[in-house]
Amino acid sequence: MRLLHFKNAAFNVVRDMEKNHTMAFAAALSYYFVLALFPFLIFLSAVVAHLPLPNVLRQVMGLIARVVPAANMVPLRNLMKDTILSRHGRLLTVGILFILWSASSGFMALIEALNTAYHVSETRRYWKTRSLALGLTFSVGFLLVVALVLLLVGPSLSAWLTETFGMGILWPYVRWAVAVGCTIVAVELLYFVVPNVKHSFVSTLPGALIAVGGWIGLSYLLGIYFQDLSAFSKGYGSLGVALAFSIWLYWTGFAILIGAQFNSELLREADGALMPEAKRGANLQ
């Protein structure tokens, strides 16, 4: 693909943002993120509680703090601490059930959002889209857990690499690269199977890179903003935590949608002339 394709695709994404209802879909996705996140944290805490790792709560919270604004860390820390200390196996079952319901509902909303981004209508049967949503819940959840486990076992593996091969200094970079790579693959998986179009898995990479890179960058900037804004917590109190958390989830959904729209526009640019909306999508290869 030529550089001009990327330039035109980026311009079209900005131009069609209102027509694609990007802001509205990002708000809807943030709502489903809220429904899915806390059951996922409960499930994650219950799993982590059974791992034979020292200071596991501190490690997990340290990793979460890298992407979640600081204003949101206190309630998350309390929730995970209570769950880890309780060590109730029942929470695993409850967490899984809540995740399946809330996350699959969120993926149903994502299917509609990505179909809009690709300018296609949904022609698959309901049971197929619902099964797809459940399958994505397991697949994306598995990739996220793999990424987290790699980060958690980092110190132990680093010590082993240092003792065995003398290359432990490289592991901090490798584990973060693998974690980010798993996240990119998870987003690519969404772009590949969710919209009702046929395209190659490789063609989803540019949008996935934009989505993950934008999400990391926006999370970092949002964290700096709320840290430097000292009057924020005083003026809003506990509501400030909810506000910061809502904004962060909104930008997460926004980044995912922008990446999908970029892929859609890039495919059209590569195919040549843009087609009428009614015919778009079916011819994307």
PyRosetta script that sets phi, psi and omega in degrees:
from pyrosetta import init, pose_from_sequence

init()
pose = pose_from_sequence("MRLLHFKNAAFNVVRDMEKNHTMAFAAALSYYFVLALFPFLIFLSAVVAHLPLPNVLRQVMGLIARVVPAANMVPLRNLMKDTILSRHGRLLTVGILFILWSASSGFMALIEALNTAYHVSETRRYWKTRSLALGLTFSVGFLLVVALVLLLVGPSLSAWLTETFGMGILWPYVRWAVAVGCTIVAVELLYFVVPNVKHSFVSTLPGALIAVGGWIGLSYLLGIYFQDLSAFSKGYGSLGVALAFSIWLYWTGFAILIGAQFNSELLREADGALMPEAKRGANLQ")
pose.set_psi(1, 139.0)
pose.set_omega(1, -180.0)
pose.set_phi(2, -81.1)
pose.set_psi(2, 160.4)
pose.set_omega(2, 179.2)
pose.set_phi(3, -60.3)
pose.set_psi(3, -32.2)
pose.set_omega(3, 179.6)
pose.set_phi(4, -61.6)
pose.set_psi(4, -34.3)
pose.set_omega(4, 178.1)
pose.set_phi(5, -61.6)
pose.set_psi(5, -44.3)
pose.set_omega(5, 179.5)
pose.set_phi(6, -64.4)
pose.set_psi(6, -40.8)
pose.set_omega(6, -179.8)
pose.set_phi(7, -64.3)
pose.set_psi(7, -46.4)
pose.set_omega(7, 179.6)
pose.set_phi(8, -66.2)
pose.set_psi(8, -38.5)
pose.set_omega(8, 179.0)
pose.set_phi(9, -63.2)
pose.set_psi(9, -43.7)
pose.set_omega(9, 178.5)
pose.set_phi(10, -62.4)
pose.set_psi(10, -41.4)
pose.set_omega(10, 178.7)
pose.set_phi(11, -63.0)
pose.set_psi(11, -42.9)
pose.set_omega(11, -179.0)
pose.set_phi(12, -66.3)
pose.set_psi(12, -35.2)
pose.set_omega(12, 178.0)
pose.set_phi(13, -61.6)
pose.set_psi(13, -47.0)
pose.set_omega(13, 179.5)
pose.set_phi(14, -65.5)
pose.set_psi(14, -41.6)
pose.set_omega(14, -177.6)
pose.set_phi(15, -64.9)
pose.set_psi(15, -39.7)
pose.set_omega(15, -173.9)
pose.set_phi(16, -96.8)
pose.set_psi(16, 12.6)
pose.set_omega(16, -176.1)
pose.set_phi(17, -59.5)
pose.set_psi(17, -42.6)
pose.set_omega(17, -179.8)
pose.set_phi(18, -70.6)
pose.set_psi(18, -41.3)
pose.set_omega(18, -179.5)
pose.set_phi(19, -64.5)
pose.set_psi(19, -32.5)
pose.set_omega(19, 179.6)
pose.set_phi(20, -84.7)
pose.set_psi(20, 0.6)
pose.set_omega(20, 179.2)
pose.set_phi(21, 55.6)
pose.set_psi(21, 41.1)
pose.set_omega(21, -175.8)
pose.set_phi(22, -61.1)
pose.set_psi(22, -45.8)
pose.set_omega(22, -178.2)
pose.set_phi(23, -63.6)
pose.set_psi(23, -42.9)
pose.set_omega(23, -178.6)
pose.set_phi(24, -65.9)
pose.set_psi(24, -43.5)
pose.set_omega(24, 179.2)
pose.set_phi(25, -67.3)
pose.set_psi(25, -35.7)
pose.set_omega(25, 177.4)
pose.set_phi(26, -63.4)
pose.set_psi(26, -39.4)
pose.set_omega(26, 177.3)
pose.set_phi(27, -65.4)
pose.set_psi(27, -41.1)
pose.set_omega(27, 178.7)
pose.set_phi(28, -64.5)
pose.set_psi(28, -42.2)
pose.set_omega(28, 179.0)
pose.set_phi(29, -64.6)
pose.set_psi(29, -37.7)
pose.set_omega(29, 179.4)
pose.set_phi(30, -62.5)
pose.set_psi(30, -34.1)
pose.set_omega(30, 176.8)
pose.set_phi(31, -63.3)
pose.set_psi(31, -45.7)
pose.set_omega(31, 179.7)
pose.set_phi(32, -70.8)
pose.set_psi(32, -29.5)
pose.set_omega(32, 174.2)
pose.set_phi(33, -60.3)
pose.set_psi(33, -41.8)
pose.set_omega(33, 179.2)
pose.set_phi(34, -61.8)
pose.set_psi(34, -43.7)
pose.set_omega(34, -179.9)
pose.set_phi(35, -63.1)
pose.set_psi(35, -35.7)
pose.set_omega(35, -175.1)
pose.set_phi(36, -88.5)
pose.set_psi(36, -27.2)
pose.set_omega(36, -169.9)
pose.set_phi(37, -68.0)
pose.set_psi(37, -49.2)
pose.set_omega(37, -174.9)
pose.set_phi(38, -67.9)
pose.set_psi(38, -40.7)
pose.set_omega(38, 171.0)
pose.set_phi(39, -59.8)
pose.set_psi(39, -36.5)
pose.set_omega(39, 178.0)
pose.set_phi(40, -65.3)
pose.set_psi(40, -40.8)
pose.set_omega(40, 178.8)
pose.set_phi(41, -65.7)
pose.set_psi(41, -38.6)
pose.set_omega(41, 176.9)
pose.set_phi(42, -63.1)
pose.set_psi(42, -46.1)
pose.set_omega(42, 178.0)
pose.set_phi(43, -62.3)
pose.set_psi(43, -44.7)
pose.set_omega(43, -179.6)
pose.set_phi(44, -62.9)
pose.set_psi(44, -41.7)
pose.set_omega(44, 179.6)
pose.set_phi(45, -64.5)
pose.set_psi(45, -39.6)
pose.set_omega(45, 179.0)
pose.set_phi(46, -65.0)
pose.set_psi(46, -37.2)
pose.set_omega(46, 177.1)
pose.set_phi(47, -68.5)
pose.set_psi(47, -47.1)
pose.set_omega(47, -178.1)
pose.set_phi(48, -60.7)
pose.set_psi(48, -33.7)
pose.set_omega(48, -178.3)
pose.set_phi(49, -61.2)
pose.set_psi(49, -23.6)
pose.set_omega(49, -178.4)
pose.set_phi(50, -99.4)
pose.set_psi(50, 4.5)
pose.set_omega(50, 178.0)
pose.set_phi(51, -85.6)
pose.set_psi(51, 135.3)
pose.set_omega(51, -179.3)
pose.set_phi(52, -80.8)
pose.set_psi(52, 61.1)
pose.set_omega(52, -178.5)
pose.set_phi(53, -121.2)
pose.set_psi(53, 138.1)
pose.set_omega(53, 178.6)
pose.set_phi(54, -75.5)
pose.set_psi(54, 144.4)
pose.set_omega(54, 177.1)
pose.set_phi(55, 51.5)
pose.set_psi(55, 43.5)
pose.set_omega(55, -172.9)
pose.set_phi(56, -66.0)
pose.set_psi(56, -37.1)
pose.set_omega(56, 179.4)
pose.set_phi(57, -63.1)
pose.set_psi(57, -43.5)
pose.set_omega(57, -179.8)
pose.set_phi(58, -63.3)
pose.set_psi(58, -39.2)
pose.set_omega(58, 179.7)
pose.set_phi(59, -65.6)
pose.set_psi(59, -45.7)
pose.set_omega(59, -178.9)
pose.set_phi(60, -63.2)
pose.set_psi(60, -45.5)
pose.set_omega(60, -179.0)
pose.set_phi(61, -66.5)
pose.set_psi(61, -33.6)
pose.set_omega(61, 176.6)
pose.set_phi(62, -64.0)
pose.set_psi(62, -37.8)
pose.set_omega(62, 178.2)
pose.set_phi(63, -70.4)
pose.set_psi(63, -43.0)
pose.set_omega(63, 180.0)
pose.set_phi(64, -64.2)
pose.set_psi(64, -36.0)
pose.set_omega(64, -178.0)
pose.set_phi(65, -64.1)
pose.set_psi(65, -18.2)
pose.set_omega(65, -179.9)
pose.set_phi(66, -73.4)
pose.set_psi(66, -21.2)
pose.set_omega(66, -177.7)
pose.set_phi(67, -122.4)
pose.set_psi(67, -19.2)
pose.set_omega(67, -179.5)
pose.set_phi(68, -97.3)
pose.set_psi(68, 134.8)
pose.set_omega(68, 177.2)
pose.set_phi(69, -54.6)
pose.set_psi(69, 143.8)
pose.set_omega(69, -174.6)
pose.set_phi(70, -59.0)
pose.set_psi(70, -30.7)
pose.set_omega(70, -178.2)
pose.set_phi(71, -63.0)
pose.set_psi(71, -21.0)
pose.set_omega(71, -177.2)
pose.set_phi(72, -96.4)
pose.set_psi(72, -2.6)
pose.set_omega(72, -171.1)
pose.set_phi(73, -73.9)
pose.set_psi(73, -32.2)
pose.set_omega(73, -176.2)
pose.set_phi(74, -62.4)
pose.set_psi(74, -53.7)
pose.set_omega(74, 179.0)
pose.set_phi(75, -64.0)
pose.set_psi(75, -35.2)
pose.set_omega(75, 178.3)
pose.set_phi(76, -66.0)
pose.set_psi(76, -41.5)
pose.set_omega(76, 179.2)
pose.set_phi(77, -63.2)
pose.set_psi(77, -43.6)
pose.set_omega(77, -179.7)
pose.set_phi(78, -63.7)
pose.set_psi(78, -42.2)
pose.set_omega(78, 179.8)
pose.set_phi(79, -62.1)
pose.set_psi(79, -48.1)
pose.set_omega(79, -177.7)
pose.set_phi(80, -69.9)
pose.set_psi(80, -35.4)
pose.set_omega(80, 178.8)
pose.set_phi(81, -63.7)
pose.set_psi(81, -46.1)
pose.set_omega(81, 179.9)
pose.set_phi(82, -62.9)
pose.set_psi(82, -39.4)
pose.set_omega(82, -178.7)
pose.set_phi(83, -69.2)
pose.set_psi(83, -43.2)
pose.set_omega(83, -179.3)
pose.set_phi(84, -65.2)
pose.set_psi(84, -41.3)
pose.set_omega(84, -178.9)
pose.set_phi(85, -69.6)
pose.set_psi(85, -30.9)
pose.set_omega(85, -178.0)
pose.set_phi(86, -73.0)
pose.set_psi(86, -36.6)
pose.set_omega(86, 179.1)
pose.set_phi(87, 54.0)
pose.set_psi(87, 42.3)
pose.set_omega(87, 177.6)
pose.set_phi(88, -85.5)
pose.set_psi(88, 118.9)
pose.set_omega(88, 176.1)
pose.set_phi(89, -63.8)
pose.set_psi(89, -24.8)
pose.set_omega(89, 179.0)
pose.set_phi(90, -59.8)
pose.set_psi(90, -31.5)
pose.set_omega(90, -178.3)
pose.set_phi(91, -64.5)
pose.set_psi(91, -27.9)
pose.set_omega(91, 176.9)
pose.set_phi(92, -62.3)
pose.set_psi(92, -47.2)
pose.set_omega(92, -179.8)
pose.set_phi(93, -65.5)
pose.set_psi(93, -46.8)
pose.set_omega(93, 179.8)
pose.set_phi(94, -61.9)
pose.set_psi(94, -43.4)
pose.set_omega(94, -180.0)
pose.set_phi(95, -61.9)
pose.set_psi(95, -42.8)
pose.set_omega(95, -180.0)
pose.set_phi(96, -62.6)
pose.set_psi(96, -44.3)
pose.set_omega(96, -179.0)
pose.set_phi(97, -62.8)
pose.set_psi(97, -44.3)
pose.set_omega(97, 179.3)
pose.set_phi(98, -66.0)
pose.set_psi(98, -39.1)
pose.set_omega(98, 179.2)
pose.set_phi(99, -63.8)
pose.set_psi(99, -44.9)
pose.set_omega(99, -179.0)
pose.set_phi(100, -59.7)
pose.set_psi(100, -41.9)
pose.set_omega(100, -178.8)
pose.set_phi(101, -71.9)
pose.set_psi(101, -52.8)
pose.set_omega(101, -174.0)
pose.set_phi(102, -71.5)
pose.set_psi(102, -44.5)
pose.set_omega(102, -178.1)
pose.set_phi(103, -68.0)
pose.set_psi(103, -40.0)
pose.set_omega(103, 178.9)
pose.set_phi(104, -66.0)
pose.set_psi(104, -35.0)
pose.set_omega(104, 174.8)
pose.set_phi(105, -65.2)
pose.set_psi(105, -38.6)
pose.set_omega(105, 176.4)
pose.set_phi(106, -63.9)
pose.set_psi(106, -39.1)
pose.set_omega(106, 178.3)
pose.set_phi(107, -68.8)
pose.set_psi(107, -30.3)
pose.set_omega(107, 174.3)
pose.set_phi(108, -63.1)
pose.set_psi(108, -41.6)
pose.set_omega(108, 176.0)
pose.set_phi(109, -66.1)
pose.set_psi(109, -36.2)
pose.set_omega(109, 178.8)
pose.set_phi(110, -66.6)
pose.set_psi(110, -35.7)
pose.set_omega(110, 176.9)
pose.set_phi(111, -59.1)
pose.set_psi(111, -46.1)
pose.set_omega(111, 178.3)
pose.set_phi(112, -63.6)
pose.set_psi(112, -41.2)
pose.set_omega(112, -178.1)
pose.set_phi(113, -65.6)
pose.set_psi(113, -43.7)
pose.set_omega(113, -178.3)
pose.set_phi(114, -74.0)
pose.set_psi(114, -30.7)
pose.set_omega(114, 172.8)
pose.set_phi(115, -62.6)
pose.set_psi(115, -38.3)
pose.set_omega(115, 176.4)
pose.set_phi(116, -66.0)
pose.set_psi(116, -40.4)
pose.set_omega(116, 179.2)
pose.set_phi(117, -62.2)
pose.set_psi(117, -35.0)
pose.set_omega(117, 180.0)
pose.set_phi(118, -93.4)
pose.set_psi(118, 2.1)
pose.set_omega(118, 177.3)
pose.set_phi(119, 60.4)
pose.set_psi(119, 45.0)
pose.set_omega(119, 177.2)
pose.set_phi(120, -129.5)
pose.set_psi(120, 156.3)
pose.set_omega(120, 175.7)
pose.set_phi(121, -100.1)
pose.set_psi(121, 159.1)
pose.set_omega(121, -178.2)
pose.set_phi(122, -84.3)
pose.set_psi(122, 118.4)
pose.set_omega(122, 179.4)
pose.set_phi(123, -113.1)
pose.set_psi(123, -5.4)
pose.set_omega(123, 179.5)
pose.set_phi(124, -77.1)
pose.set_psi(124, 151.0)
pose.set_omega(124, 179.6)
pose.set_phi(125, -67.4)
pose.set_psi(125, 156.8)
pose.set_omega(125, -175.9)
pose.set_phi(126, -60.3)
pose.set_psi(126, -42.7)
pose.set_omega(126, -177.0)
pose.set_phi(127, -65.6)
pose.set_psi(127, -28.6)
pose.set_omega(127, 177.1)
pose.set_phi(128, -71.3)
pose.set_psi(128, -44.0)
pose.set_omega(128, 179.6)
pose.set_phi(129, -68.3)
pose.set_psi(129, -35.9)
pose.set_omega(129, 178.1)
pose.set_phi(130, -68.2)
pose.set_psi(130, -41.2)
pose.set_omega(130, 176.3)
pose.set_phi(131, -63.9)
pose.set_psi(131, -38.3)
pose.set_omega(131, 176.7)
pose.set_phi(132, -61.8)
pose.set_psi(132, -42.2)
pose.set_omega(132, 179.4)
pose.set_phi(133, -62.7)
pose.set_psi(133, -42.0)
pose.set_omega(133, 178.3)
pose.set_phi(134, -66.2)
pose.set_psi(134, -42.6)
pose.set_omega(134, 178.5)
pose.set_phi(135, -61.9)
pose.set_psi(135, -39.2)
pose.set_omega(135, 177.7)
pose.set_phi(136, -67.4)
pose.set_psi(136, -34.8)
pose.set_omega(136, 177.5)
pose.set_phi(137, -59.3)
pose.set_psi(137, -46.2)
pose.set_omega(137, 178.9)
pose.set_phi(138, -68.0)
pose.set_psi(138, -45.3)
pose.set_omega(138, -174.5)
pose.set_phi(139, -66.2)
pose.set_psi(139, -51.0)
pose.set_omega(139, -179.4)
pose.set_phi(140, -66.2)
pose.set_psi(140, -40.2)
pose.set_omega(140, 177.6)
pose.set_phi(141, -61.1)
pose.set_psi(141, -40.4)
pose.set_omega(141, 178.7)
pose.set_phi(142, -62.8)
pose.set_psi(142, -44.4)
pose.set_omega(142, 179.6)
pose.set_phi(143, -63.1)
pose.set_psi(143, -38.8)
pose.set_omega(143, 179.0)
pose.set_phi(144, -67.0)
pose.set_psi(144, -40.0)
pose.set_omega(144, 178.5)
pose.set_phi(145, -66.1)
pose.set_psi(145, -41.0)
pose.set_omega(145, 177.1)
pose.set_phi(146, -59.5)
pose.set_psi(146, -44.9)
pose.set_omega(146, 179.2)
pose.set_phi(147, -61.1)
pose.set_psi(147, -41.8)
pose.set_omega(147, -179.2)
pose.set_phi(148, -67.0)
pose.set_psi(148, -42.7)
pose.set_omega(148, -179.9)
pose.set_phi(149, -62.1)
pose.set_psi(149, -41.0)
pose.set_omega(149, 178.0)
pose.set_phi(150, -59.9)
pose.set_psi(150, -38.1)
pose.set_omega(150, 179.4)
pose.set_phi(151, -72.9)
pose.set_psi(151, -35.3)
pose.set_omega(151, -178.0)
pose.set_phi(152, -70.6)
pose.set_psi(152, -39.7)
pose.set_omega(152, -177.8)
pose.set_phi(153, -84.4)
pose.set_psi(153, 3.6)
pose.set_omega(153, -177.7)
pose.set_phi(154, -52.8)
pose.set_psi(154, -53.6)
pose.set_omega(154, -178.0)
pose.set_phi(155, -58.9)
pose.set_psi(155, -43.4)
pose.set_omega(155, -179.7)
pose.set_phi(156, -65.4)
pose.set_psi(156, -43.6)
pose.set_omega(156, 179.7)
pose.set_phi(157, -68.3)
pose.set_psi(157, -34.2)
pose.set_omega(157, 177.3)
pose.set_phi(158, -62.8)
pose.set_psi(158, -42.8)
pose.set_omega(158, 178.4)
pose.set_phi(159, -63.5)
pose.set_psi(159, -39.9)
pose.set_omega(159, 179.2)
pose.set_phi(160, -66.1)
pose.set_psi(160, -42.4)
pose.set_omega(160, 179.0)
pose.set_phi(161, -64.1)
pose.set_psi(161, -37.8)
pose.set_omega(161, 178.9)
pose.set_phi(162, -65.4)
pose.set_psi(162, -43.3)
pose.set_omega(162, -177.9)
pose.set_phi(163, -71.2)
pose.set_psi(163, -36.6)
pose.set_omega(163, -174.5)
pose.set_phi(164, -88.2)
pose.set_psi(164, -47.1)
pose.set_omega(164, -173.3)
pose.set_phi(165, -117.7)
pose.set_psi(165, -7.1)
pose.set_omega(165, -178.2)
pose.set_phi(166, 67.0)
pose.set_psi(166, 28.3)
pose.set_omega(166, -177.9)
pose.set_phi(167, -127.4)
pose.set_psi(167, 27.8)
pose.set_omega(167, -179.1)
pose.set_phi(168, -63.2)
pose.set_psi(168, -22.9)
pose.set_omega(168, -178.5)
pose.set_phi(169, -64.7)
pose.set_psi(169, -22.5)
pose.set_omega(169, -179.0)
pose.set_phi(170, -82.8)
pose.set_psi(170, -19.6)
pose.set_omega(170, -172.1)
pose.set_phi(171, -62.9)
pose.set_psi(171, -41.6)
pose.set_omega(171, 178.5)
pose.set_phi(172, -54.4)
pose.set_psi(172, -36.5)
pose.set_omega(172, 179.0)
pose.set_phi(173, -75.6)
pose.set_psi(173, -37.7)
pose.set_omega(173, -178.9)
pose.set_phi(174, -66.5)
pose.set_psi(174, -44.5)
pose.set_omega(174, -175.8)
pose.set_phi(175, -67.1)
pose.set_psi(175, -37.0)
pose.set_omega(175, 177.2)
pose.set_phi(176, -71.1)
pose.set_psi(176, -35.1)
pose.set_omega(176, 176.9)
pose.set_phi(177, -64.2)
pose.set_psi(177, -41.5)
pose.set_omega(177, 178.8)
pose.set_phi(178, -66.8)
pose.set_psi(178, -41.3)
pose.set_omega(178, 179.6)
pose.set_phi(179, -62.7)
pose.set_psi(179, -45.9)
pose.set_omega(179, 177.8)
pose.set_phi(180, -65.1)
pose.set_psi(180, -38.2)
pose.set_omega(180, 178.1)
pose.set_phi(181, -62.1)
pose.set_psi(181, -41.9)
pose.set_omega(181, 177.0)
pose.set_phi(182, -62.2)
pose.set_psi(182, -38.8)
pose.set_omega(182, 178.9)
pose.set_phi(183, -65.6)
pose.set_psi(183, -42.0)
pose.set_omega(183, 178.5)
pose.set_phi(184, -63.4)
pose.set_psi(184, -42.9)
pose.set_omega(184, 178.8)
pose.set_phi(185, -63.2)
pose.set_psi(185, -38.9)
pose.set_omega(185, 178.3)
pose.set_phi(186, -62.1)
pose.set_psi(186, -42.7)
pose.set_omega(186, 178.8)
pose.set_phi(187, -68.3)
pose.set_psi(187, -40.0)
pose.set_omega(187, 175.6)
pose.set_phi(188, -59.0)
pose.set_psi(188, -40.8)
pose.set_omega(188, 178.8)
pose.set_phi(189, -60.1)
pose.set_psi(189, -40.8)
pose.set_omega(189, 177.3)
pose.set_phi(190, -61.1)
pose.set_psi(190, -48.4)
pose.set_omega(190, -177.6)
pose.set_phi(191, -66.4)
pose.set_psi(191, -27.6)
pose.set_omega(191, -175.8)
pose.set_phi(192, -79.8)
pose.set_psi(192, -42.1)
pose.set_omega(192, -171.7)
pose.set_phi(193, -105.4)
pose.set_psi(193, -19.1)
pose.set_omega(193, -174.1)
pose.set_phi(194, -76.0)
pose.set_psi(194, -54.6)
pose.set_omega(194, -177.5)
pose.set_phi(195, -68.6)
pose.set_psi(195, 152.0)
pose.set_omega(195, -176.6)
pose.set_phi(196, -85.0)
pose.set_psi(196, 58.7)
pose.set_omega(196, 178.7)
pose.set_phi(197, -138.8)
pose.set_psi(197, 161.5)
pose.set_omega(197, 176.3)
pose.set_phi(198, -106.4)
pose.set_psi(198, 119.8)
pose.set_omega(198, 176.8)
pose.set_phi(199, -155.7)
pose.set_psi(199, 166.3)
pose.set_omega(199, -176.5)
pose.set_phi(200, -79.9)
pose.set_psi(200, 156.1)
pose.set_omega(200, 178.9)
pose.set_phi(201, -65.7)
pose.set_psi(201, -36.2)
pose.set_omega(201, -178.9)
pose.set_phi(202, -63.9)
pose.set_psi(202, -33.0)
pose.set_omega(202, -177.1)
pose.set_phi(203, -67.5)
pose.set_psi(203, -13.6)
pose.set_omega(203, 179.7)
pose.set_phi(204, -86.6)
pose.set_psi(204, -7.6)
pose.set_omega(204, -174.7)
pose.set_phi(205, -63.8)
pose.set_psi(205, -45.2)
pose.set_omega(205, -178.6)
pose.set_phi(206, -57.0)
pose.set_psi(206, -45.9)
pose.set_omega(206, 179.3)
pose.set_phi(207, -65.9)
pose.set_psi(207, -36.7)
pose.set_omega(207, 178.4)
pose.set_phi(208, -64.8)
pose.set_psi(208, -40.4)
pose.set_omega(208, 177.4)
pose.set_phi(209, -63.5)
pose.set_psi(209, -41.5)
pose.set_omega(209, 178.3)
pose.set_phi(210, -64.8)
pose.set_psi(210, -43.5)
pose.set_omega(210, -177.8)
pose.set_phi(211, -64.3)
pose.set_psi(211, -49.7)
pose.set_omega(211, -177.8)
pose.set_phi(212, -68.7)
pose.set_psi(212, -44.3)
pose.set_omega(212, 178.0)
pose.set_phi(213, -62.2)
pose.set_psi(213, -42.9)
pose.set_omega(213, 177.9)
pose.set_phi(214, -65.5)
pose.set_psi(214, -38.6)
pose.set_omega(214, 179.7)
pose.set_phi(215, -65.4)
pose.set_psi(215, -44.2)
pose.set_omega(215, 178.8)
pose.set_phi(216, -63.8)
pose.set_psi(216, -45.1)
pose.set_omega(216, -179.6)
pose.set_phi(217, -64.2)
pose.set_psi(217, -44.3)
pose.set_omega(217, 179.8)
pose.set_phi(218, -66.4)
pose.set_psi(218, -38.0)
pose.set_omega(218, 177.8)
pose.set_phi(219, -62.8)
pose.set_psi(219, -41.6)
pose.set_omega(219, 179.3)
pose.set_phi(220, -64.6)
pose.set_psi(220, -46.7)
pose.set_omega(220, -179.2)
pose.set_phi(221, -66.3)
pose.set_psi(221, -38.2)
pose.set_omega(221, 179.1)
pose.set_phi(222, -65.8)
pose.set_psi(222, -38.9)
pose.set_omega(222, 177.1)
pose.set_phi(223, -62.8)
pose.set_psi(223, -42.8)
pose.set_omega(223, 177.5)
pose.set_phi(224, -62.8)
pose.set_psi(224, -41.0)
pose.set_omega(224, -177.7)
pose.set_phi(225, -60.5)
pose.set_psi(225, -47.7)
pose.set_omega(225, -177.4)
pose.set_phi(226, -75.4)
pose.set_psi(226, -24.9)
pose.set_omega(226, 175.2)
pose.set_phi(227, -71.8)
pose.set_psi(227, -42.2)
pose.set_omega(227, -178.0)
pose.set_phi(228, -76.6)
pose.set_psi(228, -23.9)
pose.set_omega(228, -178.3)
pose.set_phi(229, -85.0)
pose.set_psi(229, 81.1)
pose.set_omega(229, -173.2)
pose.set_phi(230, -65.3)
pose.set_psi(230, -31.1)
pose.set_omega(230, -178.2)
pose.set_phi(231, -76.6)
pose.set_psi(231, -9.7)
pose.set_omega(231, -175.7)
pose.set_phi(232, -63.1)
pose.set_psi(232, -51.8)
pose.set_omega(232, -177.3)
pose.set_phi(233, -68.2)
pose.set_psi(233, -32.7)
pose.set_omega(233, 179.0)
pose.set_phi(234, -69.5)
pose.set_psi(234, -37.8)
pose.set_omega(234, -176.7)
pose.set_phi(235, -77.5)
pose.set_psi(235, -34.2)
pose.set_omega(235, -174.4)
pose.set_phi(236, -107.7)
pose.set_psi(236, -19.9)
pose.set_omega(236, -179.8)
pose.set_phi(237, 62.1)
pose.set_psi(237, -136.1)
pose.set_omega(237, -178.6)
pose.set_phi(238, -66.3)
pose.set_psi(238, -25.1)
pose.set_omega(238, 176.8)
pose.set_phi(239, -64.9)
pose.set_psi(239, -28.3)
pose.set_omega(239, 178.4)
pose.set_phi(240, -63.0)
pose.set_psi(240, -35.5)
pose.set_omega(240, 177.9)
pose.set_phi(241, -63.7)
pose.set_psi(241, -46.4)
pose.set_omega(241, 179.3)
pose.set_phi(242, -63.7)
pose.set_psi(242, -38.8)
pose.set_omega(242, 179.7)
pose.set_phi(243, -65.4)
pose.set_psi(243, -46.2)
pose.set_omega(243, 179.6)
pose.set_phi(244, -61.9)
pose.set_psi(244, -41.6)
pose.set_omega(244, -179.5)
pose.set_phi(245, -65.3)
pose.set_psi(245, -41.9)
pose.set_omega(245, -179.9)
pose.set_phi(246, -64.3)
pose.set_psi(246, -41.6)
pose.set_omega(246, 179.3)
pose.set_phi(247, -63.6)
pose.set_psi(247, -42.3)
pose.set_omega(247, -179.8)
pose.set_phi(248, -63.3)
pose.set_psi(248, -43.4)
pose.set_omega(248, 178.5)
pose.set_phi(249, -66.0)
pose.set_psi(249, -36.8)
pose.set_omega(249, 178.1)
pose.set_phi(250, -61.8)
pose.set_psi(250, -45.1)
pose.set_omega(250, 179.7)
pose.set_phi(251, -67.8)
pose.set_psi(251, -28.9)
pose.set_omega(251, 175.6)
pose.set_phi(252, -62.7)
pose.set_psi(252, -49.8)
pose.set_omega(252, 177.0)
pose.set_phi(253, -63.1)
pose.set_psi(253, -38.1)
pose.set_omega(253, 179.4)
pose.set_phi(254, -62.1)
pose.set_psi(254, -43.0)
pose.set_omega(254, -179.6)
pose.set_phi(255, -63.7)
pose.set_psi(255, -40.7)
pose.set_omega(255, 178.9)
pose.set_phi(256, -62.6)
pose.set_psi(256, -43.4)
pose.set_omega(256, -178.3)
pose.set_phi(257, -68.9)
pose.set_psi(257, -40.2)
pose.set_omega(257, 179.1)
pose.set_phi(258, -62.8)
pose.set_psi(258, -40.7)
pose.set_omega(258, 177.3)
pose.set_phi(259, -61.8)
pose.set_psi(259, -41.2)
pose.set_omega(259, 178.7)
pose.set_phi(260, -65.8)
pose.set_psi(260, -42.6)
pose.set_omega(260, 179.6)
pose.set_phi(261, -65.4)
pose.set_psi(261, -35.6)
pose.set_omega(261, 177.6)
pose.set_phi(262, -65.1)
pose.set_psi(262, -43.0)
pose.set_omega(262, 177.1)
pose.set_phi(263, -59.8)
pose.set_psi(263, -43.4)
pose.set_omega(263, -179.2)
pose.set_phi(264, -60.6)
pose.set_psi(264, -48.5)
pose.set_omega(264, -179.3)
pose.set_phi(265, -67.4)
pose.set_psi(265, -35.4)
pose.set_omega(265, -179.9)
pose.set_phi(266, -66.1)
pose.set_psi(266, -38.7)
pose.set_omega(266, 178.1)
pose.set_phi(267, -65.1)
pose.set_psi(267, -39.5)
pose.set_omega(267, 178.2)
pose.set_phi(268, -66.7)
pose.set_psi(268, -39.7)
pose.set_omega(268, 178.2)
pose.set_phi(269, -63.2)
pose.set_psi(269, -39.2)
pose.set_omega(269, -179.5)
pose.set_phi(270, -69.1)
pose.set_psi(270, -30.5)
pose.set_omega(270, -178.7)
pose.set_phi(271, -80.8)
pose.set_psi(271, -10.5)
pose.set_omega(271, 179.9)
pose.set_phi(272, 107.7)
pose.set_psi(272, -130.4)
pose.set_omega(272, -174.8)
pose.set_phi(273, -65.1)
pose.set_psi(273, 141.3)
pose.set_omega(273, 176.1)
pose.set_phi(274, -73.1)
pose.set_psi(274, 140.9)
pose.set_omega(274, -177.6)
pose.set_phi(275, -102.1)
pose.set_psi(275, 161.9)
pose.set_omega(275, 176.2)
pose.set_phi(276, -57.8)
pose.set_psi(276, 151.4)
pose.set_omega(276, -174.7)
pose.set_phi(277, -59.0)
pose.set_psi(277, -35.5)
pose.set_omega(277, -177.4)
pose.set_phi(278, -63.6)
pose.set_psi(278, -25.0)
pose.set_omega(278, -178.0)
pose.set_phi(279, -106.4)
pose.set_psi(279, -2.7)
pose.set_omega(279, -176.8)
pose.set_phi(280, -70.3)
pose.set_psi(280, 152.0)
pose.set_omega(280, 172.6)
pose.set_phi(281, 98.0)
pose.set_psi(281, -50.4)
pose.set_omega(281, -177.0)
pose.set_phi(282, -65.3)
pose.set_psi(282, -26.2)
pose.set_omega(282, -178.9)
pose.set_phi(283, -96.4)
pose.set_psi(283, 4.9)
pose.set_omega(283, 178.7)
pose.set_phi(284, -75.8)
pose.set_psi(284, 125.2)
pose.set_omega(284, -179.2)
pose.set_phi(285, -117.7)
pose.dump_pdb("model.pdb")
